[in-house]
Amino acid sequence: MDAVANLPMDTIMEVVSQVIEVIIELGVASKNVIIEKKSFAQLSSYLHKLVPLLSELGRKDLCDSDSLRNVVETLNHQTKVAKQLIRDCSDRNRFYLFVNSRSITKRIGDITQEISRVMSCLSLASLDISSSTRDDIDQLVNKMKNAEFKAAVAEEEILEKIEFGIHQRNVDRTFANNLLVSIAKAVGVSTDRTALKREFEEFKNEIENLRLQKSHAEAMQMDQIIALLVRADIALSFEDRENKYLIERKSLGMQLLEPLMTFNCPITKEVMVDPVETPLGYTFERSSIEKWLADNTMCPLTSTPLDSSMLRPNKTLRQSIEEWHERNTMIVLASLKSRLSSGGQDEVRVCLKQLLDLCEQREIHLKWLILEDYIPTLIELLCVKDPSIRNQTLQILCLMAKYNDDAKEIIAKVENAIKYIVRSLGKQIGEGKLAVALLLELSKCESVRDYIGPDHVQMAMAKTLWEMELTNHNKSSLVEDGVLDLLLLLVSHDDVEMKIVAVGALLNLSTLKKNGQEAIKKNAVRPLLDILHHQTLSQRLSELVSAIIANLALSTIQEDSAAIPVPLLESDEDIIGLYSLINFTGPGVQQNILRVFHAMCLSPSSVIIKSKLRQCSALPMLLRLCEVDDSILRANAVKLLCCLTKDDDKAQILEHMTQSSVEVLLVIIRISKDEEEISSALGTIANLPESAQISEWLLESHNLTSCLSSLFHSKNIRSRKNQFTESVVGAICRLTIEANVELQKKVVEIGIIDNLLLLLETGSSLTRMKVGVSLTQLSLSSPALSLQISRHPLFCCFSSLPESCLVHRGICTVVTSFCLLEAGAVKPLVQVLREEPNPEACEAALDALLTLIDGESLQNGCKVLEEANAITEIIKLISHPSPCTRLQEKILSSLERIFRISEYKQKYGQLTHGYLVDLTRIGNSNLRSLAARILARLNNVLHDQSSFF
């Protein structure tokens, strides 16, 4: 450290001023560091916050003390250390700084901790400084003590890869190349070959300087990193790599080497892949020795005790085996080339298969193929007549093109290469797909685009993609390979025919949901909308474009609620503009636009879309389209109409719905062959407001009876999908509202109650819920419809009268009074309470049962419920697995009514007690109040029972 201890006080104050100057300099200089910017900024911030204290020390006549001198001395020294560190991290080689980032963050931490240590020893209370400065310094010292400096997460990941590579000792060139590129990107070095080479050479020079400075330990550590990164050839020119490879390959000769005896596993006698060593130094293939040890406890060679936990990887031997493999592979690759040129078709196919297998094994083999100048030979094979040879050749060329831009450039520069590849586009589907994939891969290289940029090439590619029958995997891989960018570019082409084939290709790819979402993210919607709004273009193009937009809209429907929404149309102008096109286009475009809005009404943006459609007066237009002769257009209109009426303002529906519109919907239900259209028409009926006028229109319709009869044929309804059945029963809910008994009668006369009970047993939760609602509505009309007949003794001698209904006290039948008892509905409804997991379905079934104890029917209704074991199930329903407060409140209200009858209070009080106690603890205020009230009534009964026993 600089000697401050013996300096006079005036000089010390000068040192304080110098420290302040250095701190200010550090604040500016820290912004220019190459590495660990965040850590240096944090250190600079801490030092800057010391300036107020140092400024006050410099202005006041302070008492001299050892602790004060120690602080000044430490600050003077550590700020100079920080200054030098910042200078190094601004000027030295970037690669060197990166691999030392952990050491750099440690030095920043050491500086911070040393300053905080001496500051904590300084008695601030003894200094004549302001209280605010004192408080600020106290807080600062605590922050500095607790500060942690670490390399960024991304940097740590790269450093760990460096350690892994050094540890493995035999990583391939691809690993080294990727590592070098990652380091370059982390420190802001261009990944251009020249820049990488320059920076790497400077890094090596930096290591040589360390040796000159006698920093041997650090130099040795750096040598390990150099040995790893020198495997990378990304910084070399193609010519340098080619020369380096050919020198190495020629040095091997052309004779394959037999494996050394030590390469073979003693158990299998085959060359090992993953050799492991025993404590006694014997080596086996891992899988073989582990299989042996599964049945044995002794080493197969020494008969000494051995288990799998004692095995260790033999990395040296593994590296030797891999080097032997690679040497022989290099020789094989060199020998196959001449056989491709001179062999017969059978031999060529065998050679290509061998090449393809090698290419798929390791990327390094692709590099050797390129350096062996295989590409011209492979291009010539695209001219042969045998399609299997052309297919294998295209597969190898695709793999090579994916390997690097050098391969792409070589392929493109070979005479007639693009011509031959394009010719394959028109061949069989498999070959055409490979040709498209190869052209797409080539187009990723900017310098190659000029070779494939004649319009006829792009036209051929797009046309092939349009006409191909692609699997979902094909569609996904094509988009992953970048085909969208090319097609979106062609969509904006001036030539209409080019637009058409590009749009056709997009249409083919957009049927896959993930592709649709990717297209939206790449802003595909805007150019497509522009084409639609351009009325002078061909009708065919407009139909294709609108079909794509429909597919994109379908891709926005979320199956996973946690997924991030992908909006299709973001502006009001786009929404309204697209819908308005229905007025100016033909049926093909109209139906696709309707599909777009139907899909968006099912997407996360449904609320916004429906609001905008109301502004567009969509209902009148849709009602008109429901009357057109075009069955596909009509079906799409009905589907969208169903969506809009579901949540729409009932007043708006009443404003636009006419008797003719109602009749049209019923006719569609009767005559349509499209199940989705029928389901949507039924859904629209279900969504109709419960107005007297609409109910009268339904009652007066001549189509209602016939369409419901066909729908409710028992075999027919049972064979339908859940969604269709739910729509049917939803419509019945609207047709059986309590307000129009005549409409109820008309519907019941068809025989729907028997079918509803069938669906109560077999339907989905939603179907059961809607059946419960319908039965409730019908049952509420039963008391008024039950035929009341006098049973005066005067008439007892006449013919016997029918038995009166126990609940309704009159003559009841299913058809005349919709009686649940006569229909046999009680037990199926109780079964719903017992089995159904959905609380809404349970609530609907409960509502239907509770109509039996309305008003004066309480006594007899409770008797019916008890006989069906309904009261027990109602009590158990309090603890439903998916509790619903509304359901629980309804249950308690019904129990409060049932327990007015002493017999049931005594019989079921004990069963109910535990559930009620739980509700007084965990229920909401209303539930607690209801539960407490019933408990109060039950307590006397329970007390009397316990006293009796």
C-alpha positions, 0 to 999 in steps of 0.5 A, a space after each residue: 500500500 501507499 504509505 499514508 501512516 506517516 504523512 502530515 494531516 494536510 497531505 492526507 487531505 490532499 490524498 482524499 482529494 485525489 481519491 475523489 478524482 479517481 472515483 469520478 474517473 472510475 465512474 466514467 471508465 467503468 462504462 467502457 469495460 468489455 466484460 462484467 459491465 454490471 459488476 463494475 457499475 455496481 462497484 462504481 456506484 458504491 464508490 460514488 456514494 463515498 464521495 459526500 463523506 470524503 468531501 466533508 473530510 476534506 473541508 473540516 478540521 478533523 481530529 487525526 486518528 489511526 482509523 481515519 488514516 487507515 481508511 484513507 490509505 485503503 481507499 487510495 490503494 483500492 481505487 488505484 487497483 480498481 482503476 487498473 482492473 478497469 483499464 485491463 478490462 477495457 484494453 486487453 483481448 476480449 477472449 482472454 477477459 471472458 475466460 477470466 470473468 470469474 477471476 475478474 468478479 472475484 477481484 471486484 468483490 475483494 475490492 468491495 469487501 476490503 473497503 467495507 472492512 476499513 469503513 466499518 472500523 471508522 467511528 463515524 460518531 467521532 467525526 464532525 460530519 452531518 447526520 444524513 451523511 453518517 446514516 448514508 455511509 452506515 447503510 452503504 457499508 452494510 450493502 457492501 458487506 453483503 454484496 455478491 459479484 458473479 458472472 452472468 448466467 449466460 457467461 457461466 453456462 459458456 464457462 461450464 462448457 469450457 470446463 466440460 470440453 477440457 475435462 472430456 479432452 476429445 470434443 469434436 470440431 462442432 462443439 469447439 466451433 459453437 463454443 468459439 461463436 458463443 464466446 464471440 457473441 458474449 463479448 461483442 466480437 463479430 462471428 465473421 471468419 476474419 474477426 474471429 481469426 484476428 481475435 483468436 490470434 490475439 488471445 494466443 499472443 496474450 498467453 505468450 505474454 503471460 509466459 514472458 511475464 513468468 505467469 506460468 500457472 495462468 499460462 498453463 491454464 490458458 493453454 488448456 483452453 487454447 487446446 480446446 478452441 484450436 479444434 474449431 475451424 470456423 475461423 479458417 478460410 475454406 481453402 485453409 481447412 481443405 488443405 489442413 484436412 487433405 494433409 491429415 488424410 493423406 498422412 493416413 494412407 489408404 489401408 484400414 487399421 484393425 482394432 487393437 486387442 485392448 479395444 475389444 471387450 473381454 466379454 463380447 469380444 467386440 470393439 467398445 463404445 463406452 469402456 469402463 475400468 474396474 479397480 484392478 485395471 480391467 476394462 469392459 464395455 459398460 453395457 456388457 459388464 453391467 449386464 454381467 453384474 446383474 446376475 453375478 457379484 464377481 469380476 469375470 476375469 479375476 473372480 474378485 468381488 465387483 459391483 457396478 458402483 466400482 466402475 469408472 470411465 476409461 476416458 483415455 481408451 475411449 479417446 483412442 477408440 474414437 480416434 481409430 474409428 475416425 481414422 478409418 472413417 476418413 479413409 472409407 469416405 475417400 475411397 467411396 467417391 471413386 466408386 460413386 463415379 464409376 460403379 453400377 447402379 446397385 453399387 452406387 445405391 450401396 455407397 450412397 446408403 453408407 455415406 448417408 449413414 455416416 452423415 447422420 452419425 456425426 457432423 464431422 463426417 459432413 465436413 469431410 465430405 465437403 472437403 473431399 469435394 464430393 458435391 460435384 459428384 453428387 450433383 451429377 447423380 441427380 441426372 440418373 434415371 433411378 429415383 432411389 439414387 436421386 432421393 438418397 443424393 438429395 438427402 445427403 446434399 440437404 444434410 451438407 447444406 445444413 452443415 454450413 454456408 460453405 457447402 451451400 455456396 459450393 452446391 450453388 456454384 456447381 454447373 447446372 446444380 440449381 437446374 437439376 434440383 428444380 427438375 426434381 421438384 416435378 418428380 414423385 412426392 418424396 423427391 419433390 419434398 427433398 428438393 424443396 427442403 434443399 432449395 430452402 436450405 440454400 436460400 438461407 445463405 445470402 450469397 447463394 440467393 442470387 443463384 436461385 433467384 430466377 422467378 421460375 425457380 421460386 415459382 416451381 418451389 411454391 407450386 410443388 409445396 401447394 400440390 404436395 400431400 404433406 404430413 403434419 411432420 412435413 409441414 412443421 419441418 418445412 416451416 422450421 426450415 424457413 419456408 414461411 419467409 420465402 412464401 411471404 416474400 412471394 405473396 407480395 410479388 407483382 406477378 399474380 400467378 406468382 402470388 397464387 402459387 405462393 398463397 396456395 403453398 401457404 394454404 397447404 402449410 397453414 392447416 397445421 395449427 403451430 404453422 398458423 401461429 408462426 405465420 401470424 407472428 411473422 405478420 402474414 395477416 397484413 399482406 393477405 388482407 391487402 390482397 383481399 381488399 384489392 378488388 381487381 385481383 382474381 376471384 380465385 386468389 381471393 378465395 385462397 387468401 380468405 381460406 388461409 386467414 380462416 386457417 390462421 384464425 383457427 390457430 388462435 383458438 387455445 387448447 391450453 389456457 396457460 398459453 400466450 394468446 396470438 391475436 389475429 386482427 389487432 385493430 378495429 379497422 381490420 376487424 370491421 374492414 374484413 367483415 364488410 367484405 362479405 357485402 362485396 365478395 362471392 360465396 367462396 370468400 364469404 364463407 371463409 370470412 364467416 369461418 374467420 369470425 367464428 374461430 375468433 369468437 372462440 378465441 381469447 379475443 372473443 369479447 372484442 370480436 363480438 362487440 365489433 360485430 354488433 357495431 357492424 350490425 352482423 345479426 341482420 346480415 347473418 339472418 339473411 345469409 341463413 336463407 341462401 341456397 348455398 349450403 356451405 355458406 348458410 352453414 357457416 352463417 348459422 355457426 357464427 349466428 349461434 356464437 353471437 346470440 349466445 352472449 348477445 344483448 337480448 334486446 338486439 336479438 328481439 329487434 332483428 329476429 322475425 317469425 320468418 327467421 325462426 321458421 328458417 332455423 327450424 327448417 334448417 334443423 329439419 332438412 340439413 345433412 350437416 350435423 354442425 349446422 343443425 347443432 348451431 341452429 339448435 344453439 340459436 333456438 336455445 339462445 332466443 330471448 324468453 319473450 312471449 312473441 318468440 314463444 308464440 312464433 315457435 308454437 305456431 310453427 308447422 316445422 317444430 313438431 317434425 324437426 323435434 320428432 326426427 331429433 328425438 328418435 331414441 336410437 338417433 339421439 343416443 348415437 349423436 356426439 355429446 356436443 350435438 346432444 347438448 345443443 338439442 337439450 339446450 333448445 328444449 330448455 328454451 321450448 319448455 319455459 314455464 311462461 308458455 304452457 301451450 308450447 310446453 304441451 306441444 313439445 311434450 306431446 312429441 314424447 320428449 320426456 322419455 328421451 330426456 330421462 334417457 339422456 339423464 342416465 347417459 348424457 354428459 354433465 352439460 346434457 344432464 344439467 340442461 335436462 334438469 332445467 327442462 324437467 324443472 320447468 315442466 314440473 313447475 307447470 304440473 300443479 296447475 295441469 293436474 286434473 282435480 276431480 271431486 270424490 264425494 261419497 255420492 258418486 262412489 257407486 259409479 265407475 271407479 275413478 283413476 288414482 290421484 297423484 300423491 304429490 299433485 292430488 289430481 289426475 296426472 299423466 306424463 303428457 297432460 301434466 308433465 308429472 315427474 312421478 308418472 314419468 318415473 323421473 325421481 330415481 334418475 334425478 336422485 342418481 344424478 345427485 349420487 354420481 354427478 361430479 359437476 355441481 351445476 348438473 347436481 343443482 339442476 337435478 335438485 331443482 327438479 326434485 324440489 318442485 315436488 315439495 313446493 307449497 302444499 305438496 311438502 308432506 307428500 313430496 317429502 314422502 316421495 323423496 324419502 322413498 327414493 332415498 333422495 333426502 339422504 343424497 341431498 344431505 350428502 350433497 352438502 360436501 360435494 367434491 366441487 362445492 358451489 356456494 349457490 348449491 349449498 345454500 339451495 340444499 340448506 334452504 330445502 332441508 330447512 323446509 323438509 325439517 319442518 316436518 318432525 318425522 324427518 327432522 328426527 330421522 335425518 338430524 344426526 346425519 345432517 349435524 356434522 355437515 352443518 357444523 363444518 359449514 358454520 366454520 368454513 362457509 360464507 356468512 349466508 351459509 353460516 347463518 343458514 347452517 346455524 339456524 337449522 342446527 338450532 332446530 335440530 339441537 332439541 331433537 338431538 338432545 331428546 334422543 340422547 336423553 332417551 338412550 
